[in-house]
């Protein structure tokens, strides 16, 4: 029987004098924790693996362990050959993987937050949304992140203080994430037609630098904190979320 894993939300006691609804705050806190954990885990694994192979007999021990799990030494040699052949891509995998993970955590958070907003609006008997905005809530998961933030602001009534530079970075991050998910990080005409970055050419690999990744992480922190706390304040009067 496969193990069952469930991740409970952080504990938060709701008193009658609470200034915020617990649910948006809880999912915001957990999302921030997962994003920070993803970045730290990738860095930890990268440094730990490098330290291990530098130990006396580190590589020989590693080779022995892998050969025991693989079909033959030939399979092991072929795998090393592939890593060497595409080294420029594989050596950046930790950074690329973190970007995918952070976007995955955002997707989870944004869907949960929108579901809560719709619940709270109905619970508090707020006016029905205009058709265009109602339609966007139905397509929420497939919207670009900047449009998701726009819908969150409209449906909750909060003002999101994002300048054009912030929005540009969020769009760039989403474009790069899509390259990773759908085009093995290879720059294509779709990316070139939408990015504000210069110097890239079709067919080259879109490398993510550490400073760039850290900047996107900070941007995620900003929008999660902003939306989670403000939505929690706006809908403090809603009943407990199922």
C-alpha positions as CSV (number, residue, x, y, z in Angstrom):
1,X,0.0,0.0,0.0
2,X,1.5,3.4,-1.0
3,X,2.0,5.9,1.8
4,X,-0.5,8.7,2.1
5,X,1.1,12.2,2.5
6,X,-1.0,15.2,3.5
7,X,0.4,18.6,4.3
8,X,-1.6,20.4,7.0
9,X,-1.8,24.2,7.0
10,X,0.1,26.1,9.7
11,X,-1.8,26.3,13.0
12,X,-3.7,29.5,13.6
13,X,-6.2,30.2,16.3
14,X,-9.1,32.4,15.3
15,X,-10.5,34.5,18.2
16,X,-13.5,36.8,18.1
17,X,-11.2,39.8,18.0
18,X,-9.2,38.6,15.0
19,X,-8.3,41.3,12.5
20,X,-7.7,38.8,9.7
21,X,-9.3,35.6,8.3
22,X,-6.9,32.8,9.0
23,X,-7.1,30.9,5.7
24,X,-5.5,33.4,3.3
25,X,-2.8,34.0,5.9
26,X,-2.2,30.3,6.4
27,X,-1.8,29.5,2.7
28,X,0.5,32.5,2.2
29,X,2.8,31.5,5.1
30,X,3.0,27.9,3.8
31,X,3.6,29.0,0.2
32,X,6.5,31.3,1.3
33,X,8.0,28.4,3.4
34,X,7.8,26.1,0.4
35,X,9.4,28.6,-1.9
36,X,12.3,29.3,0.5
37,X,12.7,25.6,1.1
38,X,12.9,24.9,-2.6
39,X,15.7,27.5,-3.0
40,X,17.6,26.2,0.0
41,X,17.2,22.6,-0.9
42,X,18.6,23.1,-4.4
43,X,21.6,25.0,-3.0
44,X,22.1,22.4,-0.2
45,X,22.0,19.4,-2.7
46,X,24.3,21.2,-5.1
47,X,26.9,22.0,-2.4
48,X,26.6,18.6,-0.7
49,X,27.1,16.7,-3.9
50,X,30.1,18.8,-4.8
51,X,31.6,18.2,-1.3
52,X,30.9,14.5,-1.5
53,X,32.8,13.9,-4.7
54,X,35.8,15.7,-3.4
55,X,36.1,13.3,-0.4
56,X,38.8,10.6,-0.6
57,X,37.3,7.7,-2.7
58,X,34.1,9.9,-3.1
59,X,33.8,9.2,-6.9
60,X,34.7,5.6,-6.6
61,X,32.1,5.0,-3.9
62,X,29.5,6.9,-6.0
63,X,30.4,4.8,-9.0
64,X,30.0,1.6,-7.1
65,X,26.6,2.6,-5.7
66,X,25.2,3.5,-9.1
67,X,26.6,0.4,-10.9
68,X,24.9,-1.7,-8.3
69,X,21.5,-0.1,-9.1
70,X,22.0,0.1,-12.9
71,X,22.0,-2.7,-15.4
72,X,25.8,-2.7,-16.1
73,X,28.9,-0.5,-15.9
74,X,28.2,0.3,-19.6
75,X,24.9,2.0,-18.6
76,X,26.8,4.1,-16.0
77,X,29.4,5.1,-18.6
78,X,26.7,6.1,-21.1
79,X,24.9,8.2,-18.5
80,X,28.2,10.1,-17.7
81,X,28.7,10.6,-21.4
82,X,25.3,12.2,-21.7
83,X,26.0,14.5,-18.8
84,X,29.2,15.6,-20.4
85,X,27.6,16.1,-23.8
86,X,25.0,18.4,-22.4
87,X,26.9,19.8,-19.4
88,X,26.0,23.4,-20.1
89,X,22.3,22.5,-19.4
90,X,22.7,19.9,-16.7
91,X,25.0,22.0,-14.5
92,X,22.2,24.7,-14.3
93,X,19.5,22.2,-13.4
94,X,19.3,23.2,-9.7
95,X,18.4,26.8,-10.6
96,X,16.0,25.8,-13.4
97,X,14.3,23.3,-11.1
98,X,13.8,25.9,-8.4
99,X,12.0,28.2,-10.8
100,X,9.6,25.4,-11.8
101,X,9.0,24.6,-8.1
102,X,8.3,28.2,-7.1
103,X,5.8,28.6,-10.0
104,X,4.1,25.3,-8.9
105,X,3.8,26.7,-5.3
106,X,2.4,29.9,-6.7
107,X,-0.2,28.0,-8.8
108,X,-1.4,26.2,-5.7
109,X,-1.5,29.3,-3.7
110,X,-3.3,31.4,-6.3
111,X,-6.0,28.8,-6.9
112,X,-6.6,28.3,-3.2
113,X,-6.8,32.1,-2.7
114,X,-9.3,32.6,-5.5
115,X,-11.5,29.7,-4.3
116,X,-11.5,31.4,-0.9
117,X,-12.3,34.8,-2.3
118,X,-15.3,33.4,-4.2
119,X,-16.5,31.6,-1.1
120,X,-16.1,34.7,1.1
121,X,-17.9,36.9,-1.4
122,X,-20.9,34.6,-1.4
123,X,-20.7,34.1,2.4
124,X,-20.8,37.8,2.9
125,X,-23.5,38.4,0.3
126,X,-21.4,40.7,-1.9
127,X,-22.7,41.9,-5.2
128,X,-22.3,39.5,-8.2
129,X,-19.2,40.0,-10.4
130,X,-19.5,41.5,-13.8
131,X,-19.6,38.8,-16.5
132,X,-16.1,39.6,-17.8
133,X,-14.6,39.1,-14.4
134,X,-16.8,36.1,-13.6
135,X,-15.5,34.5,-16.8
136,X,-11.9,35.2,-15.8
137,X,-12.4,33.5,-12.4
138,X,-13.5,30.4,-14.3
139,X,-10.3,30.5,-16.4
140,X,-8.2,31.7,-13.5
141,X,-5.7,28.8,-13.4
142,X,-4.8,29.3,-17.1
143,X,-4.3,33.1,-16.9
144,X,-0.9,34.7,-16.9
145,X,0.3,35.6,-13.4
146,X,-0.1,39.4,-13.9
147,X,-3.7,38.8,-15.0
148,X,-4.3,36.5,-12.0
149,X,-3.1,39.3,-9.8
150,X,-5.5,41.7,-11.5
151,X,-8.4,39.3,-11.0
152,X,-7.5,38.8,-7.3
153,X,-7.5,42.6,-6.9
154,X,-10.8,43.1,-8.6
155,X,-12.7,40.3,-6.8
156,X,-11.3,41.1,-3.4
157,X,-11.2,44.9,-3.7
158,X,-7.6,45.2,-2.6
159,X,-5.2,47.6,-4.3
160,X,-2.0,45.8,-5.5
161,X,1.0,48.2,-5.6
162,X,2.9,46.7,-8.5
163,X,4.8,49.1,-10.8
164,X,5.6,48.3,-14.4
165,X,9.1,47.0,-13.5
166,X,7.5,44.5,-11.1
167,X,5.0,43.4,-13.8
168,X,7.8,43.1,-16.4
169,X,9.8,40.8,-14.1
170,X,6.8,38.6,-13.3
171,X,6.1,38.3,-17.1
172,X,9.7,37.4,-17.8
173,X,9.7,34.8,-15.0
174,X,6.6,33.2,-16.5
175,X,8.0,33.2,-20.0
176,X,11.2,31.5,-18.8
177,X,9.2,29.0,-16.8
178,X,7.2,28.1,-20.0
179,X,10.4,27.6,-21.9
180,X,11.5,25.1,-19.2
181,X,8.1,23.3,-19.2
182,X,7.5,23.2,-22.9
183,X,10.7,23.8,-24.8
184,X,13.6,22.3,-22.7
185,X,14.7,25.9,-21.9
186,X,15.4,26.6,-25.6
187,X,14.6,30.2,-26.7
188,X,11.9,30.3,-29.4
189,X,10.1,32.9,-31.4
190,X,7.2,33.0,-28.9
191,X,9.7,34.0,-26.1
192,X,11.5,36.5,-28.3
193,X,8.3,38.2,-29.3
194,X,7.2,38.7,-25.6
195,X,10.4,39.2,-23.6
196,X,11.8,42.6,-22.7
197,X,15.3,41.1,-22.4
198,X,17.7,41.7,-25.2
199,X,20.6,39.6,-26.6
200,X,18.9,36.2,-26.9
201,X,18.6,34.3,-30.1
202,X,16.3,31.5,-31.2
203,X,17.7,28.0,-30.5
204,X,20.0,29.0,-27.6
205,X,19.4,27.8,-24.0
206,X,17.9,30.4,-21.7
207,X,20.3,30.2,-18.7
208,X,19.0,31.4,-15.3
209,X,21.6,33.2,-13.2
210,X,21.5,33.1,-9.4
211,X,20.9,36.8,-9.0
212,X,17.9,36.5,-11.4
213,X,16.5,33.6,-9.5
214,X,16.9,35.4,-6.2
215,X,15.1,38.4,-7.7
216,X,12.2,36.3,-8.8
217,X,12.0,34.7,-5.4
218,X,11.8,38.1,-3.8
219,X,9.1,39.1,-6.2
220,X,7.1,36.0,-5.3
221,X,7.5,36.9,-1.6
222,X,6.2,40.4,-2.3
223,X,3.0,39.3,-4.1
224,X,2.2,36.4,-1.8
225,X,2.6,38.6,1.3
226,X,0.6,41.4,-0.3
227,X,-2.3,39.3,-1.5
228,X,-2.5,36.9,1.5
229,X,-2.5,39.6,4.2
230,X,-4.8,42.0,2.4
231,X,-7.3,39.4,1.4
232,X,-7.3,38.1,5.0
233,X,-8.1,41.6,6.2
234,X,-10.9,42.2,3.7
235,X,-12.7,39.0,4.4
236,X,-12.2,38.8,8.1
237,X,-15.9,38.5,8.6
238,X,-16.4,35.4,6.5
239,X,-17.1,32.1,8.2
240,X,-14.4,29.5,8.5
241,X,-13.4,28.2,5.1
242,X,-14.2,24.5,4.6
